[in-house]
């Protein structure tokens, strides 16, 4: 302390456990200007009567209140205004908690998907019952020779969405029923997005009922799928199953997680009826 009860900016920073840079930022934002600035040295000094103001700023910042709102309050101090600000911030915190809860569930889903993929029994055809699910899809005829070939279709699915498709669900491709019956596996007819329960998608959504599917997981990606479809077609024919819908082909581990193609895992699901 010096100059008749004034505190240097560094002393104030130490007293309030904040950085000098933060105090300079508050000054620039118009929240707390030094009581006195020495024009010869450029040193900034604060008085004790500014400490209450600084305490208020720190309190409101802990509540994550924007600096603009804090500055507005400091220029128009009022009990009603403080109540209104706190109520608004409480609502913002509640909404943030909801968003974080969704993110937590998304992380949990992705961890389970990775664990499921890592424990996959590869090259074994199975019959599984798949629970009801929500799907957003677009017709898109494409042949995939690189993971980049999907990008334009993914951007279409992503159009007008608040969240990116990467955050929403799992992107997959499918072959239409009529082409499966003709054993035509050289191209795909649709790109789809499997939505998690909490996903909010702005656009047409189809509710798929529970399905019985012939499934196969293999090491590789969409570029390696033709031979897998041929194996599954033989299995379906051998067991006299009937194909009832389009295939769902999803990469469970791909370039989004690793550059090691030997660790890629893709699953194909073909819905069938058993007579």
N, C-alpha and C positions, 0 to 999 in steps of 0.2 A: 504494500500500500504506500502511496506517496501523493504529492501534490494535493494536500489538504483533504484527505479522505477519499481520493480517487484511486481506482485500481487499474493497473495495466491490463491489457487484453490477455496476456499470458497468465496473470494471476487469477483473473475471472475464469479462464478456461480450466485451471487447476481446481478452483473452488467448486465448480459445477461438473467436473469430470467430463468435459467436452473438449473438442479440439479448437485451436485458434481458427482453423479453417471454417468450422461450423459457425463461430461467431461472425466471421467475415461474411459468410453466406447469409446469415440472418440480417446483417447490415445491408447487404446488396438487395435482399428481398423486401427491405423496408420494415422489418419486424422490430429490430433493436439497433438503433444507431448509438455510437459512443456519446457519452455526455460531453466529452471534450476531446479535441484532437489537437496535438501540438503541431503547429504549422511549420516549425523549424525541423523537428525530428520526424514527423509523421506518426508518432506514437498515439495510440488510441487509449482513452481512459474512460472507465465506467464508474458510476456512483452507486452507493448502496440502495438508493431509491429505485434503481433499475432492476434490482435483484428479483423483486416480486414479479415484474414483467417477464424476466427470463425464466423464472419458475413456472409461470403460466405457459410460456412457449414450450418448455420441456415436457410439461404434463400433457399438453395437447398433442405433441409430437409422439409421445409414448402411445397415445390412442390412435396413432397413424393418421392424424388429421392433416390435410394438405396445408402447405404454407400460405396459400392464397386465402383460405378460410380463416386461418389464425390471424393474418394481417388485417383482414376485414373486422374480426372481432376486437382486436387491440385498438383499432381506430373508432370503434363504436361499442364500447363495453356496456353490457346490459345483461341483467339476470335472465330475462326472457330469451335473449339471443343465445346465451350460453346453454340454456335448456334445449333450445331448438337444435343447436349444433351437436350437442351430446346425443340427442335422440336420433338425428340423422346419421351420426357416426356409429351409433349402436346398430342401426339398420344395415349400414355398410359392413360392419363386422359380422353380423348374422349372415349376410349374403356371402361374404368371403369364406366363412366357415363352411357353408354349403358347397361352395366351389372347391375348397380344399378337401372336403369329404369325398366329392366326386373324383378328384385327382387321386386320393388315397385308394379308392376302389379300382380305378383304372390301373394303378401300379400293381395292385394285388392281382387283378385279372391277368396282366401281362406276365407277372412272375409265375402264375399257375400255368399259363400257356407255354412259357419257356421250359418249366419243369416237366410238363406233359410231353413236349417235343423231345427233350433230352432222354426221356424214359421210353421213347417209342420203340415198338417192335416193328422193324422195317421189313418190307417185302413180304408181309403176311396179309392175305386178304381176309377180312372179317365182315360179319354182318352185325351192325349196331343199330340201336334205337336212338335217334337224335331228337332231343327235346325241341319243343316249339321255339322259334326264333324270329327276330325281325330283320328284314333285309331291305336295303335300298339298292336299286340296280338300274343300269342303262344298257340298251342294246348297243353293242360295239363289236363289229367284226374285226378281228385282228389275229395275226400270227405273231407269236412272241419269240424273237430270236435274241433279245436282250431285255434285262429288267427295265431299261429305259422305254421300251415299246409300250408299257402300261401308262406312262406318265400323262399323256394327253387325256386318256379316259379317267384317270384319277382326278385330274384338274376339273373335269366336267362334274364328277361326283362332288367335288369340293366347292363348286360354285355356289355362292350365296350362303355358305355355312359360316357360323360364328367360329367354330373350331376347325382345325385342319383335319383331313382324313386320317393323317398319321395318329392324331389324338383320339379319333372317334372309335374305330373298330378294326376289323381285319378285312383287308381288300382281297378279293378272290376273283377268279374267272370261271366261266361255265360254258358247257357245250349243250345246245338245245336237245330236247328229247328225240326229235325226228332224226337229227344227225347222229346221235348215239345209236339209234336203231339201225342206221345205215353204216355204222362203224366208220364214220368220218371224223377223224381226230386231228386233222391238219390245221384247224383254226378254231378260235373261240367265237361265241355269239354274244356274250355279255360280260360285263364287269360289274361286280357287286360289292357291297359293303355289309358285313355282318355287324349289326349294332348290339352293343351291350345294353343292359336294362336301363342304365342311367343316361344313355346317349340321347341328345336332342338333335334330331336331324330335320332340317327345313326342306321338305320335299316329299314326293310320294314314297310311302313305306309299305311293304307287303309283309303280312303276318304269315309265316310259314307254319303249317301244323306239324305235329310230331311225325317224323319220317323214319321208315326202316331203310337203311342204306347199306350197300356194299361199299366197304372202305378199304383203302390201301395207303400206307405211308411208305415213302421211299426217300433215299438220299439223292437230292437233286432239286431242281426247280422246274418251272413251267416248260423250259426248253427240253426237258428230259421226260415229258409225260406221255408221249404217244405210245411207247412200248408198255407203259403201265396200264393205259386204257385197254390195250389189246389183251393183257393178262386178265383184267377184270371182266372184259366181254366174254372171254372163254369160261370164266368162273360162273357168270350169270347164265350163260347158255347151258353149261353142264348141270346146274341146279334147277334149271327151268324157271328162273325168276323172270319177272316182267318189269322192264324199266318204266317208271311212272313220271319222271320229270327230268329237269336239267341237272347236269353235274355241278358240284361245288368243289372247286380246286383252290386250295389255300396254301401258300408257303408259310410254314410255322417258324422256320428259321431261314433267313435269307441275307442279302447284302445289308439290310438294315441293322443286323446284329454282328455279322462277321464277314471277313473277306475270304475265309477258308471255305471253299465250295464243298469240301468233304464233310462239312458239318451241316449243310443245308438239309432241311426236312420239309417235305411237301405232302399234303394229304389230299386224296381225291375221294369224294363221296358221290355215289350214284344211287338215287332213290329207287327202290324196287317194291314190288308186291310179291308176297309168297303165297302160292296156291297149293 
